[in-house]
Each structure stands twice: as structure tokens, then as C-alpha cells.
Amino acid sequence: MNLKKVSCISGKNVLVTGVDEAGRGALIGPMVICGITVEKTVIRKLKKIGVRDSKMLVPRRREYLYNKIKEVVQNESGVSSIIPISIPPCKIDSYRSSNVNLNTIEVRAMAEIINMCGGSEVYIDALTSRPERFKKSLVGYLDNKKIMIIAENNADKKYPIVSAASIIAKVERDRAIEELKQKVGVDFGVGYPSDERTIEFVESLIKSSKKLPPYVRKSWVTTQVLQEKKWQRKIKDFILRK
């Protein structure tokens, strides 16, 4: 996947960019943000292969569409591009320790992608319940302030170009999680706080080490609650021994 700038117009055809993320609320592993840019006429090809919101697809189907999307994009002229950005937990923690919230982290990364993609129309899944406020924040980081931005909640369900970006982002993150499982030798699940295996794994890390590894988001409330539980147990044990 080449990071490249492209012109906004190819002949008379408009370039359209879709942006979405995966792993925003994860406890383990990266957040992946992806932008896809194609000529507007290519969107019908994305519809034809069956792109839809990645959350509505089983892993096997996502993997299949991941490869098909890449084929569609790479078979087009040089104006098309796929740009994923992976932000590791340690980087997220570093930003948050500097009072940069998660929304701002994402907006900056999305703006970086849009600046590289060069689309004149951008469709994006809004991060908050106030899409207009999100859009205003995003435009502040763009090189071209005149790009048409369509920022909506659930855009990944409505616009095929955003659905395609959501699939690429999700598969990239899934692959990163599988690689991490191989390295640590533990199946810790999907890496989200809602997964019991993830919580049990993080608890075991907290019990066995004074310092959590860089692939766990230390600034997350869940992590802090689990660490607090450890110290509460230690205090309780100390009192009982007394």
C-alpha cells in the first residue's frame, strides 16, 4: 500500500475518499484508521463485490473483501490509493498524558490521510454524536479547506467507500492482534474490555509485573480499575496479616 498524493480530478471524474477506523475502544492493540480514494465511477464496483460495514461481516468474509477491495483499487489508474495508519497503544497513552484526547488523536490522523489521498469529496464516519462539530475540527487540520466533507454517524453503513475503508481498517487491526497473540503465546480474545479473555489476560499481566507492556493501553479506565483492584488486594492482605 503506497502512501502517495494524487490529483483531485482525473479527467472529468471526481475522486472520492472514504475514511473509517477500527480499534477505537480497544484495551489491547492498535487503533487503525484507513482512507481509500477512487474515482467516483469505481464505487459501483465496490457495491458489486458486496462491501458493507465491517461490523456486519464475519472474519472470513472481511478477509475475502479485503483482498477484493485491494484488487479493485490497484486495478484502477494511479489516482487510486489505500492508506492505513496504525496508532499503537503506547502512542495513544503518550498523547493522552499530554492532554490530547482520543477524538483529537483520531481527527489528526484522519486529516493526515485526507491530505495524502487528495480526494475532492470525503465521506467519513463521524466520531461523535455531533457530526458538524467533528467536521469543523477536522477541517482545521486539512491542507485544503475547500474539500467537500460529508461527516455522518453510521456512514460506514450508508456509503460503500466508507464501508470499504472500515473493512481494510478492521482486517489490518485483526491481523495485528493475531500477530500479537503469536508473540505472547496467549489467546486473549479480541482485545476489547467487553471480552472476558482480554480482561483475564490484562489482570494476569498486572499481577505478574510492575510495568505493563506497550501493547496494553495504560491510560484506559479499564486498565486503571484493574490496577486499582491489585493494590486494594495488597492493602487488604497487609491489614489481615496485621
Secondary structure as GFF3:
##gff-version 3
##sequence-region A 1 242
A	DSSP	beta_strand	9	10	.	.	.	ID=ss1
A	DSSP	beta_strand	13	22	.	.	.	ID=ss2
A	DSSP	beta_strand	31	39	.	.	.	ID=ss3
A	DSSP	three_ten_helix	40	42	.	.	.	ID=ss4
A	DSSP	alpha_helix	43	49	.	.	.	ID=ss5
A	DSSP	three_ten_helix	54	56	.	.	.	ID=ss6
A	DSSP	alpha_helix	59	74	.	.	.	ID=ss7
A	DSSP	beta_strand	81	87	.	.	.	ID=ss8
A	DSSP	alpha_helix	89	97	.	.	.	ID=ss9
A	DSSP	alpha_helix	102	117	.	.	.	ID=ss10
A	DSSP	beta_strand	121	125	.	.	.	ID=ss11
A	DSSP	alpha_helix	131	139	.	.	.	ID=ss12
A	DSSP	beta_strand	148	152	.	.	.	ID=ss13
A	DSSP	alpha_helix	155	158	.	.	.	ID=ss14
A	DSSP	alpha_helix	160	184	.	.	.	ID=ss15
A	DSSP	alpha_helix	196	208	.	.	.	ID=ss16
A	DSSP	alpha_helix	221	241	.	.	.	ID=ss17
###
